[in-house]
Amino acid sequence: MPAAKPCLGYPSRSAAAFALQKTGLTARQVGERIGVSAACAAALINSAAKTRDRQYGCTRAIAFNRDTLRLLRTSAVRRGVSVGDLARRIIEIVAKQDLVDAVLDDRAAQ
């Protein structure tokens, strides 16, 4: 495996691509910033995400409706995180603080 190439102050192009994508840039925009094609930028972002998932023990993917993710975008950008990271944080907080019933208010059997 080749050595990591520092990029834009990050230790690697993957790290730079992932960080830029988290700010809301598209793969094409990320590619323009780091000097690679959109396809290469997408691959770098994917690689960084998989590495992060392995580091933090992420083992399951959850599919969200595109419209739902779009609704979270403004809040994610305001917090400087990706929409996926924001969704993950919301779910973790709801679960850890036992807020499911308060959030859903669906009168589920107790």
C-alpha positions in Angstrom: 0.0 0.0 0.0 1.4 3.4 -0.9 2.2 6.0 1.7 -0.5 8.5 2.5 -0.2 11.8 0.7 -0.8 14.8 2.9 -3.4 17.1 1.5 -4.9 20.5 2.5 -3.4 20.1 6.0 -4.9 16.6 6.5 -2.6 13.5 6.8 -4.1 12.0 3.6 -6.2 12.7 0.6 -8.8 10.4 2.0 -9.0 12.4 5.2 -9.2 15.6 3.3 -11.9 14.3 1.0 -13.9 13.0 3.9 -13.6 16.2 5.9 -14.6 18.3 2.9 -17.6 16.0 2.1 -18.8 16.5 5.8 -19.0 20.2 5.1 -21.6 19.5 2.5 -19.5 19.5 -0.7 -20.3 17.1 -3.4 -17.8 14.5 -4.7 -17.2 16.7 -7.7 -16.5 19.8 -5.6 -14.2 17.7 -3.3 -12.4 16.5 -6.3 -11.9 20.0 -7.6 -10.5 21.1 -4.2 -8.0 18.3 -3.9 -7.1 17.9 -7.6 -8.7 14.6 -8.5 -11.7 13.4 -10.5 -15.2 13.2 -8.9 -15.0 9.4 -9.1 -11.6 9.4 -7.4 -13.0 11.8 -4.7 -16.0 9.5 -4.1 -13.6 6.5 -3.7 -11.5 8.5 -1.3 -14.6 9.5 0.7 -15.8 5.9 0.8 -12.4 4.6 1.9 -12.2 7.1 4.7 -15.8 6.3 5.8 -15.0 2.6 5.9 -11.8 3.2 7.9 -13.7 5.3 10.4 -16.4 2.7 10.7 -13.8 0.0 11.4 -12.2 2.2 14.0 -15.4 3.0 15.8 -17.0 -0.4 15.5 -19.8 0.6 13.2 -21.3 -2.6 12.0 -24.8 -1.8 10.7 -26.1 0.5 8.0 -29.5 2.2 8.2 -31.2 3.3 5.1 -33.0 6.7 5.3 -35.4 8.2 2.8 -33.7 10.9 0.7 -36.3 13.5 1.7 -35.7 12.8 5.4 -32.0 13.3 4.9 -32.6 16.5 3.0 -34.7 17.8 6.0 -31.6 17.2 8.3 -29.1 18.9 6.0 -29.5 22.5 7.4 -29.0 21.3 11.0 -26.1 19.1 10.0 -24.3 22.0 8.2 -24.9 24.3 11.2 -23.2 21.8 13.4 -20.4 21.1 10.9 -21.2 17.4 10.6 -22.5 15.2 7.8 -26.2 14.4 7.6 -25.4 10.7 8.4 -23.4 11.8 11.5 -26.2 14.0 12.7 -28.8 11.2 12.2 -26.5 8.8 14.1 -26.1 11.3 17.0 -29.8 11.9 17.2 -30.5 8.1 17.4 -27.8 7.6 20.0 -29.1 10.4 22.2 -32.7 9.2 21.9 -31.7 5.6 22.8 -29.3 6.5 25.7 -31.7 9.0 27.3 -34.7 6.7 26.9 -36.6 9.3 24.8 -38.2 7.0 22.2 -41.7 7.3 23.7 -41.3 11.1 24.0 -40.1 11.5 20.4 -42.6 9.1 18.8 -45.7 9.8 21.0 -47.3 6.7 19.4 -48.8 5.4 22.6 -47.0 2.1 22.2 -47.9 -0.6 24.7 -45.7 -0.2 27.8 
